[in-house]
């Protein structure tokens, strides 16, 4: 499962949460939101369209899930980085074997921070 922890400035645990299912689910990147929440990006084998699918989650300041979205096709698709843009949008970068011209291609998505839609 994907595991997210929030620590204070002294390294004390404020909260920790796990997300995932019966298969392999991993976080690869996290970005802080201005409201105190976070966006986590990685991949899941527990849900989605195929093998590994790109998985993006938005959590509130207490670690509660606001939304999660999977992106991908029948092959492996993974998020590797996430950033919050000045206008509040979210950009996710990763790789895909389901789209593009060859076996492994770069994939960049811009998402709405409110609901995760591209």
Backbone as ProteinMPNN parsed JSONL, in Angstrom:
{"seq_chain_A": "XXXXXXXXXXXXXXXXXXXXXXXXXXXXXXXXXXXXXXXXXXXXXXXXXXXXXXXXXXXXXXXXXXXXXXXXXXXXXXXXXXXXXXXXXXXXXXXXXXXXXXXXXXXXXXXXXXXXXX", "coords_chain_A": {"N_chain_A": [[0.833, -1.195, 0.0], [0.28, 2.314, -0.457], [1.861, 4.716, 1.55], [1.5, 7.496, 3.585], [2.895, 10.042, 5.512], [2.695, 12.694, 7.885], [4.743, 15.046, 9.326], [5.722, 17.188, 12.055], [7.694, 20.237, 12.46], [9.698, 19.381, 14.142], [9.918, 16.732, 13.654], [8.031, 15.091, 14.755], [5.347, 12.786, 14.593], [2.379, 13.686, 13.028], [0.189, 12.633, 11.648], [-0.571, 9.515, 9.992], [-1.35, 7.7, 7.072], [-2.654, 5.019, 5.109], [-3.174, 3.889, 1.777], [-4.713, 1.915, -0.682], [-4.989, -1.353, -2.217], [-5.386, -4.881, -2.635], [-3.182, -5.458, -4.203], [0.061, -4.31, -5.471], [0.808, -1.028, -4.579], [2.106, 2.167, -4.887], [3.687, 5.164, -3.731], [5.319, 7.832, -5.364], [5.881, 10.511, -5.45], [5.276, 13.673, -3.837], [3.457, 16.679, -3.209], [3.048, 19.805, -1.606], [0.064, 21.583, -0.843], [-1.376, 24.903, -0.925], [-3.448, 25.095, 0.984], [-2.753, 23.447, 3.045], [-3.109, 20.807, 2.537], [-2.112, 17.863, 0.599], [-0.833, 16.564, -2.505], [-0.456, 13.411, -3.808], [1.423, 11.245, -5.83], [1.818, 8.341, -7.831], [1.684, 4.901, -8.441], [-0.762, 2.31, -9.057], [-1.664, -1.097, -8.732], [-3.9, -2.157, -7.903], [-6.286, -1.096, -8.769], [-7.897, 0.415, -11.633], [-7.18, 0.537, -15.203], [-5.501, -1.423, -16.246], [-2.38, -3.037, -16.137], [0.013, -1.671, -14.105], [-1.274, 1.42, -13.128], [-1.165, 4.971, -13.441], [-1.521, 6.837, -10.496], [-3.138, 9.287, -8.686], [-3.633, 11.181, -5.822], [-5.517, 13.362, -3.741], [-5.161, 14.778, -0.617], [-6.512, 16.082, 2.448], [-5.557, 18.51, 5.003], [-5.445, 16.888, 7.218], [-4.923, 14.42, 6.281], [-7.015, 13.062, 5.17], [-8.761, 11.523, 2.499], [-9.601, 13.359, -0.341], [-9.993, 13.177, -3.125], [-9.266, 10.61, -5.552], [-7.619, 9.523, -8.481], [-7.182, 7.396, -11.295], [-5.045, 6.867, -14.096], [-4.431, 5.615, -17.28], [-3.741, 2.747, -19.403], [-3.882, -0.54, -20.822], [-1.29, -1.397, -20.309], [1.776, -0.778, -18.4], [1.752, 2.213, -16.494], [3.001, 4.993, -14.928], [3.286, 7.465, -12.386], [5.848, 9.799, -11.713], [6.613, 12.251, -10.739], [5.275, 15.204, -9.156], [3.772, 18.423, -9.07], [2.622, 21.541, -7.747], [1.036, 24.139, -9.378], [1.375, 27.75, -9.873], [-1.187, 28.816, -10.37], [-2.825, 27.12, -9.009], [-3.375, 24.69, -10.187], [-2.442, 21.234, -10.841], [0.398, 19.45, -11.866], [1.449, 16.435, -13.265], [4.015, 14.177, -13.883], [5.271, 11.399, -15.677], [5.666, 8.028, -16.844], [4.568, 6.042, -19.626], [3.432, 2.996, -20.997], [1.253, 2.496, -22.377], [0.38, 4.465, -24.092], [1.403, 6.628, -26.83], [4.315, 6.619, -29.046], [6.102, 4.515, -28.888], [7.599, 1.816, -27.005], [8.089, 2.76, -24.305], [7.083, 5.809, -23.072], [7.23, 9.332, -22.297], [4.935, 10.956, -20.1], [2.806, 13.575, -19.433], [0.519, 15.215, -17.391], [-1.97, 17.655, -16.762], [-3.888, 18.56, -14.049], [-7.034, 19.39, -12.51], [-7.09, 20.812, -9.378], [-9.26, 20.678, -7.689], [-10.948, 18.506, -8.356], [-9.497, 16.591, -9.731], [-9.741, 16.227, -12.477], [-8.51, 16.02, -15.842]], "CA_chain_A": [[0.0, 0.0, 0.0], [0.902, 3.634, -0.436], [1.886, 5.181, 2.944], [1.783, 8.926, 3.663], [3.062, 10.514, 6.88], [2.927, 14.127, 8.043], [5.542, 15.324, 10.509], [5.884, 18.604, 12.364], [9.048, 20.738, 12.226], [10.628, 18.638, 14.996], [9.922, 15.336, 13.25], [6.992, 14.333, 15.445], [4.276, 12.323, 13.725], [1.066, 14.312, 13.177], [-0.741, 11.601, 11.188], [-0.118, 8.647, 8.913], [-2.468, 7.047, 6.385], [-2.331, 4.12, 4.012], [-4.171, 3.802, 0.718], [-4.401, 0.861, -1.625], [-5.807, -2.553, -2.234], [-4.71, -6.158, -2.412], [-1.964, -5.559, -5.009], [1.135, -3.349, -5.254], [0.443, 0.383, -4.727], [3.279, 2.902, -4.418], [3.842, 6.607, -3.899], [6.616, 8.213, -5.938], [6.109, 11.951, -5.308], [4.277, 14.398, -3.061], [3.577, 18.141, -3.286], [2.214, 20.51, -0.63], [-0.911, 22.544, -1.351], [-1.46, 26.1, -0.079], [-4.433, 24.924, 2.052], [-2.238, 22.502, 4.028], [-3.244, 19.453, 2.019], [-1.041, 17.366, -0.259], [-1.133, 15.727, -3.663], [0.462, 12.277, -3.854], [1.384, 10.595, -7.143], [2.56, 7.1, -7.921], [0.957, 3.961, -9.281], [-1.535, 1.266, -8.403], [-1.998, -2.335, -9.416], [-5.136, -2.612, -7.263], [-7.446, -0.601, -9.508], [-7.536, 1.062, -12.883], [-7.521, -0.073, -16.489], [-4.626, -2.488, -16.728], [-1.292, -3.405, -15.234], [0.18, -0.52, -13.219], [-1.867, 2.661, -13.623], [-0.815, 6.184, -12.738], [-2.485, 7.079, -9.428], [-2.964, 10.601, -8.079], [-4.546, 11.361, -4.697], [-5.481, 14.625, -3.01], [-5.491, 14.616, 0.794], [-6.643, 17.343, 3.168], [-4.49, 18.767, 5.971], [-5.445, 15.81, 8.213], [-4.634, 13.165, 5.598], [-8.242, 12.436, 4.666], [-8.852, 11.498, 1.044], [-10.585, 14.228, -0.999], [-10.256, 12.45, -4.367], [-8.165, 9.867, -6.158], [-7.858, 9.23, -9.899], [-6.207, 6.576, -12.003], [-4.878, 7.183, -15.506], [-3.622, 4.624, -17.966], [-4.351, 1.767, -20.291], [-3.686, -1.948, -20.487], [0.094, -1.652, -19.924], [2.259, -0.037, -17.232], [1.706, 3.681, -16.522], [3.44, 5.367, -13.593], [3.66, 8.841, -12.065], [7.191, 9.887, -11.12], [6.785, 13.57, -10.122], [4.065, 16.022, -9.077], [4.02, 19.799, -8.627], [1.473, 22.445, -7.707], [1.309, 25.306, -10.2], [0.97, 29.007, -9.239], [-2.627, 29.057, -10.503], [-3.547, 26.121, -8.231], [-3.446, 23.411, -10.881], [-1.467, 20.208, -10.492], [1.01, 18.796, -13.01], [2.002, 15.121, -12.931], [4.86, 13.639, -14.95], [5.61, 10.0, -15.481], [5.9, 7.291, -18.077], [3.474, 5.19, -20.062], [3.615, 1.984, -22.027], [-0.069, 2.342, -22.986], [0.159, 5.538, -25.063], [2.603, 7.139, -27.454], [4.847, 6.063, -30.285], [6.963, 3.356, -28.715], [7.394, 0.98, -25.83], [8.027, 3.58, -23.095], [6.97, 7.208, -23.447], [6.982, 10.293, -21.249], [3.526, 11.348, -20.027], [2.587, 14.727, -18.552], [-0.896, 15.565, -17.261], [-2.346, 18.784, -15.911], [-5.129, 18.199, -13.388], [-7.725, 20.374, -11.679], [-6.841, 20.46, -7.976], [-10.524, 20.489, -6.994], [-11.587, 17.202, -8.594], [-8.59, 15.664, -10.397], [-9.98, 16.046, -13.897], [-7.464, 16.595, -16.712]], "C_chain_A": [[0.87, 1.248, 0.0], [0.78, 4.169, 0.992], [2.306, 6.637, 2.949], [1.839, 9.321, 5.134], [3.23, 12.031, 6.87], [3.619, 14.33, 9.38], [5.545, 16.811, 10.789], [7.351, 18.992, 12.163], [10.102, 19.993, 13.051], [10.689, 17.155, 14.66], [8.917, 14.47, 13.984], [5.867, 13.992, 14.483], [2.969, 13.05, 14.053], [-0.029, 13.349, 12.753], [-0.033, 10.704, 10.188], [-1.332, 7.9, 8.381], [-1.917, 6.088, 5.341], [-3.508, 4.074, 3.054], [-3.754, 2.677, -0.212], [-5.329, -0.317, -1.479], [-4.95, -3.78, -2.04], [-3.413, -6.304, -3.191], [-0.992, -4.438, -4.679], [0.66, -1.919, -5.543], [1.565, 1.211, -4.113], [3.175, 4.394, -4.677], [5.226, 6.869, -4.461], [6.926, 9.69, -5.734], [4.979, 12.559, -4.498], [4.532, 15.894, -3.206], [2.594, 18.758, -2.292], [1.301, 21.508, -1.324], [-0.993, 23.745, -0.409], [-2.429, 25.955, 1.098], [-3.983, 23.95, 3.147], [-2.378, 21.05, 3.611], [-2.051, 19.062, 1.174], [-1.629, 16.634, -1.455], [-0.046, 14.662, -3.712], [0.311, 11.605, -5.212], [2.264, 9.354, -7.121], [1.875, 6.16, -8.885], [0.213, 2.946, -8.432], [-1.688, 0.07, -9.323], [-3.339, -2.855, -8.896], [-6.395, -2.142, -7.967], [-6.977, 0.07, -10.773], [-7.814, 0.18, -14.076], [-6.663, -1.262, -16.877], [-3.616, -2.907, -15.702], [-1.143, -2.299, -14.192], [-0.486, 0.687, -13.875], [-1.381, 3.826, -12.782], [-1.919, 6.464, -11.72], [-2.154, 8.404, -8.763], [-4.048, 10.762, -7.012], [-4.407, 12.765, -4.138], [-5.971, 14.355, -1.593], [-5.651, 15.979, 1.438], [-5.539, 17.456, 4.212], [-4.412, 17.712, 7.074], [-5.171, 14.432, 7.587], [-5.854, 12.424, 5.096], [-8.312, 12.575, 3.153], [-9.958, 12.432, 0.554], [-10.985, 13.598, -2.327], [-9.039, 11.623, -4.731], [-8.58, 9.493, -7.574], [-6.768, 8.299, -10.404], [-6.22, 6.972, -13.472], [-4.02, 6.093, -16.123], [-4.443, 3.692, -18.822], [-4.001, 0.368, -19.85], [-2.266, -2.287, -20.044], [0.491, -0.791, -18.726], [2.254, 1.476, -17.479], [1.984, 4.151, -15.099], [3.697, 6.862, -13.488], [5.022, 8.814, -11.391], [7.408, 11.201, -10.384], [5.454, 14.3, -10.122], [4.453, 17.404, -8.563], [2.708, 20.569, -8.64], [1.874, 23.716, -8.442], [0.837, 26.58, -9.503], [-0.528, 29.296, -9.322], [-3.468, 28.026, -9.746], [-3.694, 24.782, -8.908], [-2.35, 22.473, -10.42], [-0.915, 19.626, -11.788], [1.687, 17.515, -12.522], [2.808, 14.648, -14.131], [5.206, 12.198, -14.621], [5.909, 9.324, -16.795], [4.734, 6.362, -18.352], [3.951, 4.188, -21.094], [2.301, 1.758, -22.767], [-0.34, 3.362, -24.087], [1.474, 5.894, -25.735], [3.096, 6.301, -28.616], [5.657, 4.791, -30.105], [6.651, 2.61, -27.449], [7.216, 1.802, -24.562], [8.073, 5.043, -23.503], [6.773, 8.074, -22.212], [5.51, 10.678, -21.29], [3.393, 12.464, -19.011], [1.102, 15.066, -18.564], [-1.032, 16.81, -16.4], [-3.735, 18.475, -15.36], [-5.712, 19.389, -12.629], [-7.572, 19.937, -10.225], [-8.141, 20.157, -7.233], [-11.114, 19.099, -7.157], [-10.712, 16.198, -9.356], [-8.844, 15.436, -11.872], [-8.853, 16.671, -14.713], [-7.945, 17.853, -17.425]], "O_chain_A": [[2.033, 1.225, 0.404], [-0.295, 4.085, 1.587], [3.344, 6.988, 2.388], [0.947, 8.981, 5.91], [3.836, 12.586, 5.954], [3.158, 13.86, 10.42], [5.388, 17.616, 9.871], [8.159, 18.164, 11.741], [11.277, 19.982, 12.685], [11.422, 16.401, 15.3], [8.941, 13.246, 13.854], [5.48, 14.815, 13.653], [2.507, 13.037, 15.194], [-1.063, 13.253, 13.415], [0.982, 11.087, 9.607], [-2.225, 7.518, 9.137], [-0.854, 6.316, 4.765], [-4.667, 4.201, 3.449], [-2.568, 2.509, -0.497], [-6.306, -0.29, -0.732], [-3.919, -3.736, -1.37], [-2.611, -7.185, -2.879], [-1.196, -3.699, -3.717], [0.164, -1.64, -6.635], [1.941, 0.995, -2.961], [2.648, 4.831, -5.7], [6.194, 6.209, -4.082], [8.083, 10.098, -5.829], [3.866, 12.034, -4.47], [5.679, 16.328, -3.312], [1.46, 18.299, -2.154], [1.704, 22.191, -2.265], [-0.709, 23.614, 0.782], [-2.252, 26.625, 2.115], [-4.744, 23.662, 4.07], [-1.827, 20.159, 4.258], [-1.094, 19.825, 1.041], [-2.762, 16.153, -1.422], [1.144, 14.976, -3.663], [-0.807, 11.416, -5.692], [3.313, 9.325, -6.477], [1.522, 6.543, -10.0], [0.513, 2.748, -7.255], [-1.824, 0.214, -10.538], [-3.854, -3.862, -9.383], [-7.463, -2.727, -7.783], [-5.778, 0.273, -10.963], [-8.57, -0.788, -13.995], [-7.05, -2.04, -17.75], [-3.946, -3.111, -14.533], [-2.094, -2.019, -13.463], [-0.275, 0.94, -15.061], [-1.205, 3.702, -11.571], [-3.104, 6.346, -12.033], [-1.024, 8.622, -8.326], [-5.227, 10.512, -7.265], [-3.301, 13.301, -4.067], [-7.042, 13.784, -1.387], [-4.999, 16.937, 1.025], [-4.675, 16.583, 4.293], [-3.414, 17.647, 7.791], [-5.186, 13.413, 8.277], [-5.749, 11.284, 4.644], [-7.963, 13.616, 2.598], [-11.108, 12.316, 0.975], [-12.173, 13.491, -2.63], [-7.926, 11.895, -4.282], [-9.744, 9.185, -7.832], [-5.605, 8.39, -10.008], [-7.251, 7.358, -14.021], [-3.003, 5.696, -15.555], [-5.66, 3.826, -18.948], [-3.839, 0.104, -18.659], [-2.044, -3.349, -19.462], [-0.36, -0.15, -18.109], [2.69, 1.952, -18.527], [1.284, 3.756, -14.167], [4.263, 7.462, -14.402], [5.316, 7.919, -10.598], [8.271, 11.288, -9.511], [4.602, 14.054, -10.976], [5.347, 17.54, -7.729], [1.808, 20.288, -9.432], [2.922, 24.299, -8.164], [-0.021, 26.507, -8.624], [-1.079, 29.953, -8.438], [-4.696, 28.054, -9.83], [-4.103, 23.815, -8.264], [-1.439, 22.873, -9.695], [-1.677, 19.338, -12.711], [2.394, 17.507, -11.514], [2.335, 14.713, -15.266], [5.405, 11.828, -13.464], [6.352, 9.964, -17.748], [4.012, 5.951, -17.444], [4.773, 4.502, -21.956], [2.232, 0.932, -23.677], [-1.208, 3.138, -24.931], [2.541, 5.505, -25.262], [2.406, 5.406, -29.105], [5.879, 4.06, -31.07], [5.568, 2.751, -26.882], [6.273, 1.56, -23.809], [8.994, 5.469, -24.198], [6.223, 7.624, -21.206], [4.901, 10.727, -22.358], [3.815, 12.323, -17.864], [0.498, 15.189, -19.63], [-0.296, 16.993, -15.43], [-4.652, 18.165, -16.119], [-4.986, 20.271, -12.17], [-7.897, 18.799, -9.886], [-8.115, 19.439, -6.233], [-11.71, 18.561, -6.224], [-11.142, 15.071, -9.6], [-8.235, 14.55, -12.472], [-8.306, 17.709, -14.341], [-7.191, 18.455, -18.19]]}, "name": "protein", "num_of_chains": 1, "seq": "XXXXXXXXXXXXXXXXXXXXXXXXXXXXXXXXXXXXXXXXXXXXXXXXXXXXXXXXXXXXXXXXXXXXXXXXXXXXXXXXXXXXXXXXXXXXXXXXXXXXXXXXXXXXXXXXXXXXXX"}
